[in-house]
Amino acid sequence: MSWVLRGPAQRFEPREWFAGPEVVELALAGEIGAVRYVEPKALVCTAPRVTVRSAADAAAEASSELLFGEDFEIVDVKAGFALGRSLHDRYIGWVPLDALALPSAAPTHRVTARRAPVFGAASIKAAVRHELPFAARVAGTMAGDFLALASGGFLHRRHFERAPADRVAAAALFMGAPYLWGGRTPDGVDCSGLVQQALAAEGIMLRRDTDLQRAEGEVVPFRARAAGDLMFWPGHVGLLLDGDQLCHANAYWMAVVTEPLADVIARAGAEPEVRRFR
């Protein structure tokens, strides 16, 4: 049994805080009353990519994705799923427990290719064990042109050294990717996942959902918009490029596309809210 105090406790976003009714994290002791508080346990994702779901069920709706090497702190386990929080954006959801493990080596590099093959030996002719998506985090030591991964296998330096220079270059890696609700990789991505990964190239860590992202950044008058700004509509976001073109993952084309901003406004029936993130 747990209970919620009126007032201050209401400020805790349930998508980012374990604030009850079944689980209350220890950090909220004194803010939210509970019979038992839980201290999140830090784990790391060991699958190339895994869906974060809204419930402990493989058929539950997707809400995000966790990528190889990303940290995920858990507070509960049920039916083979772990309830936890992604530490890069504090987003909460359920992940298969077998896709997680205790942290070992701290990440040393980040995959910068759309998709990076992990070779069985330090040779481009070696068998490929599996592939890692853009933004996966890896640990290892250099062996010639390869990174010998602590988790096993070898990653070619061209797949982690050439980082996109900025948000526009990072977004370009996703062009043509299929639209996937909850996705965060070039294998499938949604609108908020795309801009989150694009701005991460500049060290700007956005929250996960469009309404959470929209609550941050500097509001800019529509007439003062510039390349690099984010365009927000209710439930949708895109990245403005030069020439008043919008790069966005959308369910209309079911893909990441670049098209005239005017066309998107015509379909939406309204001008977007413009926010600038630096």
Beta strands, then each sheet from edge to edge (+ up, - down):
strand 1: 41-45
strand 2: 49-53
strand 3: 62-67
strand 4: 71-78
strand 5: 81-86
strand 6: 92-96
strand 7: 100-101
strand 8: 109-110
strand 9: 115-119
strand 10: 128-133
strand 11: 137-138
strand 12: 140-143
strand 13: 146-149
strand 14: 154-156
strand 15: 184-185
strand 16: 188-189
strand 17: 218-220
strand 18: 230-233
strand 19: 236-241
strand 20: 245-250
strand 21: 255-260
strand 22: 273-276
sheet 1: 6+ 5- 4+ 1- 7+
sheet 2: 2+ 3-
sheet 3: 8+ 11-
sheet 4: 9+ 10-
sheet 5: 12+ 13- 14+
sheet 6: 15+ 16-
sheet 7: 17+ 22- 18+ 19- 20+ 21-
end
